[in-house]
């Protein structure tokens, strides 16, 4: 009987701890900002690029890629992104082995 009470208490403590922890989205969807002020927004398989174009891309929970549309100056190049944690992603254009990797962060929430 005491064992049941201990298990129930442990379960309640775990639920309270989970409720008190902040909830983070473990997916790439959302608004992303670069240190220089550029930004884009991902919503499932759709992205609004930093140039303001809505483009369909290849989406997974932790990665996204798309081809830069016209009339952007880099038209035709592939942009790839990989979620590193809840608030950080790496972005590169072209082949990852030869590309400069940019670090982007989730945009701050403003009201």
Residue, then its C-alpha position, 0 to 999 in steps of 0.5 A: x500500500x505504501x508503495x502505491x502512495x510513493x508511486x502516485x506521489x512520484x507521478x504527481x511530482x513529474x506532472x507538476x515539474x512538466x507543467x512548470x517547465x517552459x514549452x518549446x516547439x521542437x520543430x522548424x516552423x516559425x519566424x527566424x531572424x539573422x543578426x543583420x536583420x533579415x528574416x523569414x517564416x516557415x509554416x509546414x511546407x511553405x516559406x515566406x523568404x527574406x525577399x517576401x516571396x511565398x515558396x513551397x519547399x521540402x519540409x521535415x520537422x527539423x529541416x527545410x529546403x527550397x529553391x530560390x525563386x525569380x526575381x531574386x539575384x540567386x535564383x535557382x540555388x537551393x537553400x537548406x536549413x537544419x534545426x539545431x535546437x528549439x531556437x537555433x538553425x543553420x542555413x546554407x546556400x548550395x552544397x553544404x561542404x562548400x557553403x558558408x553556414x549562417x546561424x539564425x535564431x527564432x525572432x523575439x516575440x513582440x506585441 
